[in-house]
Amino acid sequence: MFLWVMLILGGVWMIQQINRGEIKPLFDATPTPTRSVDSFLMEGEANFTAGDVGGAITAYQEALEINPNDAQTWAELARIQAYSSEFLIVDDAKITRLTEALESANKAVELAPENSFVRAVHAFVLDWNANSLLYPGDPQKVQKFLIDAEQEALIALQLDNTNTLALAYYAEILLDQQKWDQAQQYIDQALAREDSDQLMDVHRINAYLLETLGDYNLAITEYDKAISIEPNFTFLHRRAGANYRTLAFAIANREGVEAARPTYEKSLEYFERAARINEQIGVNDPGPYLSIARTYSQLGEFFIAARNAQKALEFQPTNADIYGQLGVIYFRSRNYEGSIFSFECAIRGCSGDTSCQGRGLEKCNPDLGPEFEEHTIIGLPIAPSTIVYYYTYGSVLAALSRPRDNKCPDAMQVFSEVRAELNANPDAYSDGRETIINIIQAGETICASLAEDGLPSSAVVDEAATSTAEAGMSDLTATPTP
């Protein structure tokens, strides 16, 4: 009887424990472990250090799904989102990413308005949104971003005047406002702080200041310091390489290309290192290959320049901007017929065999590999970053026109669009306006002579080629500045 009583009591106890959840039924599914917020934050930080900004953004977003009220995480996400815009080469994509960064920064301020770090990051993101190249037709919007950025930086410093990042970000804002002396004062204060040696941002901004002032060698030194802190952040390698290329271009103008070759090779070392880092971490970034292409183009080695631009297109075969840059390379190598397809894809968009011809292929043939597949490319609207594609395309169309193959109607349409853009945004083209006008006037003259049954001259091609060569091509987008 005692044994039966003990069994009954034991059964009752077990039922109670199962009801409380202390004991699980034998065949219940095992619970899935939930990752902690800290593990996602560590993953995000590790990805950022490794140069995988996309992976870093994803990790921080997953951390915020678990703890959406952490202002520090929102601010870190905003900072990474802003930096990730440097890995994008199309204006619309940059605007989208920077808008996302601003939304994250706004959320951080909403949650912790008295946090100096949060305010500093908000100032940084606002400043990076104040890019006149992204909003050429809206200078008031750019100015509003700059004013808001300055106010946020001042609030961050009022909350904590020893905040090194706030000092550095305020220096960058002053620099973008062309207040050189004040920018120097604040970046010097940031550099004097003990923790500045561990902050990539401080050395990056100091390098930016030196670069703006034309001290390219010192800028390279500062970029190297930033690289030593974040060695896999390929944007820094590309900026250092671009400074070497600027030095090389100046040497080439004074002493010839061969005298500048060693300096060009130094720039290539940085770009190739960036490409290797991306390959190691599995990031398909066309940026380093485009930088390599521009460098070889300045060296006059157009075949290898074109191959690197085509390599960039393997990563982003529908990126119209890369087609435009490849068109410029073909143009400068005097492959005018080949440049037409690339410019057409960049400006008007293309599909089918034209998309393959725009990449330098005869036609599409998927059986030969993925690089021979056809794609649909959406053309780029005219803007300061794309106008070089427009006027060069129009020049080629005009120069190659013949009575039986008259491309002038298309050329005149392009020239009309260029004139309209110059008139709509005069401030954006203050430096290069005269050069662009001379180019399109030469093209218009050719088409006028063709209309009078004359034979067109190729002078417009030579003038456009000279202008494009002098433009130098910025590290991220083409510009018409002579």
C-alpha positions, 0 to 999 in steps of 0.5 A, spaced: 500 500 500 505 504 501 508 503 494 502 504 491 501 511 495 508 513 493 507 512 485 500 516 486 503 522 489 509 521 484 504 521 478 501 527 481 507 531 482 509 530 475 503 532 472 504 539 476 511 540 473 508 538 466 503 543 467 508 549 470 513 547 464 518 545 468 518 538 465 517 537 457 513 532 454 518 526 451 516 528 444 516 535 444 520 539 439 527 542 442 526 549 443 530 554 438 536 558 441 535 565 440 541 569 439 542 575 444 543 582 442 550 583 444 552 577 439 549 581 433 552 587 435 559 583 435 558 580 428 556 587 426 562 590 428 566 584 426 563 585 419 565 593 419 572 591 421 572 586 415 570 591 410 563 588 409 559 594 410 553 590 407 554 584 413 555 590 418 548 593 416 544 587 416 547 585 423 545 591 426 538 591 423 537 584 426 540 587 433 534 592 433 529 587 431 530 584 438 532 591 442 528 597 438 529 602 443 537 602 443 539 609 441 547 607 441 545 601 436 541 606 431 547 611 431 552 606 430 547 603 424 546 610 421 554 611 421 555 605 417 550 606 412 553 613 411 559 610 410 557 604 405 554 610 401 561 610 398 561 603 395 556 606 391 557 609 384 550 611 382 547 617 385 540 615 386 543 609 390 547 614 394 541 618 395 537 612 398 542 609 402 544 616 405 536 617 406 536 610 410 542 613 414 538 619 416 532 615 418 536 611 423 540 617 426 533 621 427 531 615 431 537 615 435 536 622 437 528 621 438 530 615 443 536 619 446 536 626 445 541 628 451 547 623 448 553 626 445 555 620 441 548 620 438 548 627 436 555 627 433 553 621 428 546 625 427 551 631 425 555 626 421 550 623 417 546 630 415 553 633 413 554 627 408 547 628 405 549 635 404 552 633 397 551 638 392 553 633 386 547 629 389 542 635 389 544 639 383 538 643 382 536 644 389 542 648 393 537 650 398 536 643 400 544 642 401 544 648 405 539 646 409 542 639 411 549 643 412 545 648 417 542 642 421 549 638 421 552 644 424 547 645 429 547 638 431 555 638 432 554 644 436 549 640 441 554 634 441 559 639 443 555 642 449 553 635 451 560 633 452 566 638 449 571 632 450 567 628 445 573 626 439 568 624 434 564 630 435 570 635 434 572 631 428 565 631 425 564 638 426 571 640 423 568 636 417 562 640 417 566 647 417 570 644 411 564 643 407 562 650 409 569 652 406 571 655 413 578 652 412 581 655 418 576 653 423 576 646 420 583 646 422 582 648 429 577 643 430 581 637 427 587 639 431 583 639 437 580 632 435 587 629 434 590 632 440 585 627 444 588 621 447 583 616 443 584 619 436 589 614 434 583 609 435 578 613 431 579 612 423 574 618 422 579 623 425 584 621 421 580 620 415 577 627 416 584 630 417 586 627 410 580 630 407 582 637 409 589 636 407 587 633 400 582 639 400 588 644 401 592 641 396 597 637 401 596 631 397 602 627 400 600 629 407 593 627 406 596 620 403 600 619 410 593 621 414 589 616 409 595 611 411 593 612 419 586 611 417 587 604 414 592 602 419 585 602 424 580 599 419 585 596 414 579 592 410 575 599 409 577 599 401 574 606 401 580 609 404 585 605 400 581 608 394 582 615 396 589 614 398 590 611 391 586 617 388 591 622 391 597 619 388 594 619 381 592 626 382 600 627 384 601 623 378 597 627 373 600 633 375 607 630 374 605 628 367 603 635 365 610 638 367 614 632 365 611 627 361 607 620 362 613 616 363 616 621 369 609 620 372 609 612 371 612 611 378 607 615 382 601 612 378 604 605 380 603 607 387 596 609 386 595 602 382 598 599 389 592 601 393 587 600 388 589 593 387 589 592 394 582 594 395 580 589 389 584 583 393 580 585 400 574 585 396 575 578 393 577 575 400 571 577 404 566 576 398 564 583 396 562 584 389 564 592 389 566 595 382 569 601 385 577 598 385 576 596 378 574 603 376 579 606 379 584 602 376 581 603 369 581 610 370 589 610 372 591 606 366 586 611 362 591 616 364 597 612 362 594 611 355 594 604 356 586 603 354 586 596 353 587 594 360 583 600 362 577 597 358 578 590 361 578 593 368 571 597 366 569 590 363 571 587 370 566 592 374 561 590 369 561 583 371 559 585 378 554 590 376 552 588 368 546 593 369 549 599 372 549 605 366 554 609 370 559 603 368 557 603 361 558 611 361 565 610 364 567 604 359 564 609 353 569 614 355 575 609 355 573 607 348 572 614 346 579 616 349 582 610 345 579 613 339 574 607 338 569 612 337 564 606 333 565 602 339 563 608 344 557 609 341 554 602 344 556 604 351 554 611 351 547 609 348 546 604 354 549 609 359 544 615 357 538 612 353 538 605 356 539 598 352 537 591 352 538 585 347 544 585 343 546 592 344 547 591 352 552 586 350 555 591 345 555 596 350 560 591 354 565 590 348 562 584 345 559 582 338 553 580 340 549 576 346 550 568 347 549 565 354 552 559 351 558 562 352 558 564 359 554 569 364 558 575 361 555 574 354 548 574 357 543 580 355 541 585 360 536 591 360 539 597 362 536 604 364 539 610 362 542 615 366 538 622 367 543 628 365 546 631 371 553 634 373 556 627 374 553 624 367 553 630 363 560 628 360 557 622 357 552 626 354 556 631 350 561 626 348 556 621 346 553 627 342 560 629 339 561 622 337 554 622 333 556 628 330 563 626 327 561 619 325 555 622 321 555 621 313 549 623 308 547 616 308 548 615 315 546 621 318 546 621 326 545 628 327 538 628 329 540 624 335 546 628 336 542 635 336 537 632 341 543 630 346 546 637 345 539 640 346 539 636 353 546 639 355 544 646 353 538 645 357 542 642 363 547 648 363 542 653 363 538 650 369 544 649 373 549 654 372 552 654 379 554 646 378 558 648 371 561 654 373 568 651 372 567 647 365 561 651 362 565 654 357 569 647 355 562 644 354 559 649 350 565 649 345 564 642 344 557 642 343 558 648 338 563 644 334 558 638 333 552 643 331 557 646 326 558 639 323 551 637 323 550 644 320 555 643 314 552 636 313 545 639 312 548 643 307 551 637 303 558 638 306 562 632 309 563 633 316 569 634 320 572 630 325 575 636 329 569 635 334 572 628 336 579 631 337 576 637 342 572 632 346 577 627 347 582 633 349 576 635 354 575 628 357 582 627 358 583 634 362 577 632 366 581 627 369 575 623 371 574 623 379 574 617 383 567 615 383 564 619 377 566 623 371 565 630 371 566 635 366 571 640 370 577 641 365 
